[in-house]
């Protein structure tokens, strides 16, 4: 990590950004923070909150600074071969649309603004939202600032030991940026009137994607057939969306859609009746995708398991698909297939008991919540019976 940071900070392209931009960026950010500090001090006054010119200046400054950051992170950095601000850039991609949405309401706010004490509550409410955004903004700026200080002064006596001396500060600020990315990715609640445009799906093998941890689902491997996560535009922002077994709709915003499977017009037409609140996606292959609701899930899984195309699919993948049906008949057939696959293996008995435990464990503890079926499988001689042809 240290050597990688050193390599990045020695890049001339990066040095061009730092030398010409860091002082201006810090000055603009400090000016904005001073104005907000002034607001925080005045909001406790008993006379006025702020005059309208101060309020207008806030929003103009925020917009100017946002445009500046957009230019750096969206237009300049992508042109360079080395980018030590990759995580800060990712955080800004998520924060910038939120700030834009906040600013979209500022014009009306200024036009109707009143500094009267009677309207203090509504005024403070809107301004507080802006201050919360500024706190998030500071996380990105401070991480940027620590790295820029190292780059600017790396040859000075202040940093005689090089980047190594500053690594704790760099890593601590990057950790805060990662926490901010997680926070901004979450969609805590999806309003009933929000629109989702289906554009593709995420395969379950993207190990470094935040999708699965944010949505509370476990990734599998990269083979088909399997369930896939719908990807598209949630209120015009890239997002992944998933309906949990208990019916709770979860979602998280994405930085971009380029790493996911995107549908052509033919597939989109076939899935035109997809409703993320009621339906799920199942992919037989990258371009062979169907949507279904809860009432048709058992039929879908039964057809998958009986399809000749998937006869040779990994035995344990078939079992995982069967578990999705919660149908004892389908599950038993695949448990038998797996048991025969493990015949003669010392691991067989341990594996079988583990499956019984999974089937019995309640859903809230990531089990299947089927204690009666687990008891049936646990009967003496049941494993031996599964190994016999019938």
N, C-alpha and C positions, 0 to 999 in steps of 0.2 A: 504493500500500500504506500509506504513512504517513498519508495523508488518511483512508483507510478506518479505520485504527486510531483516529485522532483522533475520527472520527464515532462509532465504537462506544463509546469511553470517555466520550463526552459524554452518552450515553443515561442518563436518570434511572433506568430499570429496572435497568440494570447497576449503577449506583451503589448502589442499595438492596442488591443482593447483596453487593457489596464491603464497604460500610460495616458491615454487620451480621455478615458471615460470615468475612471473611478472618482476623481476629485469632484467632477460635476455631479455624478450620481449621489455622492455623499452629501454634497451641499444641498441638492434638491430635497433629498429625504429628510435632512435635518431641519430644513425650512418648514417642510410639511409637519414634522413632529412638533416644532415650536408652536405652530399655529394651533395644533390640536391641544397642546398643553395649555395654551392661553384659553381655549374653550373650556377645558376641564376646570380651570381656575374660576372662570366667570360663571359657570353653570350653578355655582353655589351662591351667587349674589341674590339679594332680595329685590333688586330693582329690575335690571334687564338681563336677558340671556346673552345675546350677541346682536349687533345691528345687521341689517340685511347685506351690507357690503362685505362684512366679515364672512358671512355664510356663503355668499357668492364666491368669495375668494377661495374658501375651502374646496368647493367643488371644482373650480377652475384649476386649482393646484393639483388636486387628485387626478383630474383628467390629463393634465400635462405630464405628470409623473407616470401615469399609467401608459400613455403613448410612448414615453421614453423607454420604459421597461419592455413594452411590446416590441419596440424597434430593436433593442439589444437581444432579447431572448428569441424572438420569432424571425427576425430578418438578418441580423448580423452573425450570431453564433452558428447557425446552421451552415454558413459558408466556410467555416474553419475546420481544418482536419483534426484539431485537438480541442476538446471542450471540457475543462475542469468544472464547469458550472452545469453539468448534465442534470443533477438532482434539483438544483435551484430552478433550472429551466422547466423541469417536469412540474414542480410545485407552482410555478408561475402560469403554466398552461391551464392549471385547474383554478387558480385564484383570479386570473384576469377576467374570465367571463362573469364571475360573481361580482367583481368590482364594476364591470360594465352594466350589469343588471341594476346594481345600486345607483349608479350614476343616471340611469335612464329615468329614475324617479326624482332626480334632484331639480330639474327644471321646474316642474310643477311645485315642488317643495319651496323653492325660492320665490316663485310668483305668489304663493299663498302664505309666505312666512310672516309671522308676527312675533315681535320680541316681548309681547305682553306677558306678564307673570301668569295670567289665567291660562295661557296656552303652553306653559312651560313643559308639561308632561309629554305632549305630542312632539314638540320640538326636540326635547332631549332624547326621546325614543329614536327618532330618525338619525340624529347625530351620533347616538351611541352605537348604532349599527355600523356607521362609518368608522368609528373608533375601533370597533372589534376587527374590522377588516384591516385597519392600519396595524394592529398588533400582529396579525398574521403576516402582513407585508414585512414587518420588521424582522421576522424569522428568516425570510429569504435574504433581505438586505444585509443582515448581520453575518450570515454565512458567506455571502458574496464579499463582505468587507474584510473578514478574516483572511480569506484567500488572496484578496487583492493586496492586503498589507504585506503578506509573505512575498508576493510577486514583485511589488515595488521596492521593498527593502531587502531582498534576499542577498544582495551583495554588501550590505552595510554591516557595521560592527554590532548593530542591535540584534542581528540574526546571524551571528558568527557561526553558530552550530548548524545553520541551514534550516531546511523545512522541518527536520526531525523535532526541533524544539517547539514548533508550533502545532505539531500533529494533534495533541490533546484538544486544542481549541478548534481545529479544523473538524475533527471527528465528532466532537460534542455538538457543534453547530449543524453538521450534516445529519446527525441523529434527530435533531429538532426539525430539520427540513423533512425528513422521512415521516416523522409523526404528523407533520402538517399535510403531507401528501395523503396519508391514510385518512385524516380527518376530512379533507376536502373531497376525497373520493366517495365518501359515504352519502347515500341518499336516505335519510332517516325515515321519511314517509313520503309516499307518492300520492299526491292529491288525485281525487277521482276524475277530474277533468283533464289530467295530463295526457298527452298523446305520445305514443311510441311507434316509430316507423322501423319495421324489421328490415335489416340490411344483410344479415349474415349470422354466423354463429361462432362461438369460441369452442375449440376442441378442448378436451379435458386434460391435455398433457402440457399446458403452458405452466411449467413449474415456477417461474419467477414472476408470474402475473399476480397482481393483487386481487384479481377477480374472486378467486375461490375463498381466500380468507375473509374478504369483505362480505361475500354472499353466504358464508356459512356452509359451503359445500366442499366435498373432498374430490380432488382431481384424480382421474384414473390414468390409463396410458393413452397412447396415440392411435389406437386401432378403432375401426368401426366393425360392427354397429354399436352405437351407444347414444345415450342422451347427450345433448349439447346445450350450451347456454346461449339464448338469443342475444344478438348484438345489433344495435341500431342507434337511432337518435331519439332520446328522451327529451321532449321539449327542445329539439334542435341541438342537443348536446350529445356527443358520443357516450354510450352507456351500455353496460351489460345488465341483464335483468333476469330474475329467477323467482319462481313461485315455490316456496318451501312446502313440504308435505302438509303442514298444518294450515296452509292457505295464505301465509304471510308473504307479501311481495317484497323482495329485496332487490336492490340495485346499487351499482356503483358507477361513477363516471370514469371514462377511459381517456387516456392522453391522445390516442389516435386509433384508427381502425385497421391500419395497414397489416398488422400481424395476424389478423383473423380471417376466416373463410367468408368471402363476400359473395352474395348470390347474384346470378344473372337475372334478366327479366323473366325468363321462363320459370325459374324456381320461385321468384317473388310472386308470380301469378298463381302458382300452385299453393302458395301459403298465404293467399290474400285474406283468408278468414282467420288468420292467427290473432288471438287476443291474449296478451301476456298475463292478464289477470285470471284467466280461466284455462288456458291451454299450454301445452308443453311441446318441445321439439325433440324428435328422435331422428338420428341420421343413420341410414344404411350405408352411406358413403358421403364424401364431401358434397356431392351435387344431387344426392338422393335423400331428401329430407321430408318428413311428414310432421304434421301437428296433430295433437289429440287432446281430449279432455279426460278427466278422471274416470268417467263411466266407460270409456273405451280402452283403458290402459291394459287390462288383462287380455283382451282380444289382440291388441297390438303386440304384446310380448309373446303371446302364444304363437302368433304368425311368424315372428322373428325366430323363435326357437325351432319352429318346424320348417323354416325356409332352407332349401337345399344349399343355397349360397353360403349359409353360415354353419353348415354341419361341422366344418373343420375349424371353426373359430375357437380360440383358446377356451379350454374347458372351464376355467374359473371365471372368465369373462361371461360365459353363458350363465353361470350360477349367479353372478352379480346382476345380470339382466333379469333373471327369474325372481330374484329377491324383490325387484321393483314392483312385481305384480302382487305380492303378498298372498299369492294363491298357493295353498299347500300342495296341490297336485303338480303344478309346474315346478315348484321349488324342489319337491321330492325327486322328480325325474332328473334334475340337474345335480342334486346332492349325490344321487346314485352314480351318475356319470363321473363326478369328481372322485368319489370313493374308489371306483374301479381304476381310475387313472393313477391313484396312489397305492393300489394293491401291492403288498409286499414291502412297502416303504415303512420304516420305523416311525415316521411322522404321522401316519394315518390316524391313529387313535387320538393324538393330540389335536390334529386338525379338526376331526369330527366333533370333539368336545368344544372346541372353540366356536364352531358354527352353531352348535346348540346354544351356547352362551349368548351369541349374537342374536339369535332368533328370539330368545327369551327376554333379553334386555329391553327396557322401556324405550320408546322412541325419543323421549327427552334426554336419554343418555346415549343417543346415537345407535340404538338397537332397532329391531323390527317390531317389538312389542307383541309377540305371538307366543305366550307361555304354554297354551294348550298343545300347539304343534311341537314346541320344544320338548314337552313331556313325552309326547308320542315318540319322538326320535330317540329319547333317552331310555326307552324300554329295553330290558335285557335282550340281547340277541338281535336288536334292530340293525346294527351295523353289519353283522354277519349276513343278515337277510338281504341287505342291499347289494351284497357281492354275488348273489345267486341269480342266474338268469330265470326270468319268469315271463 
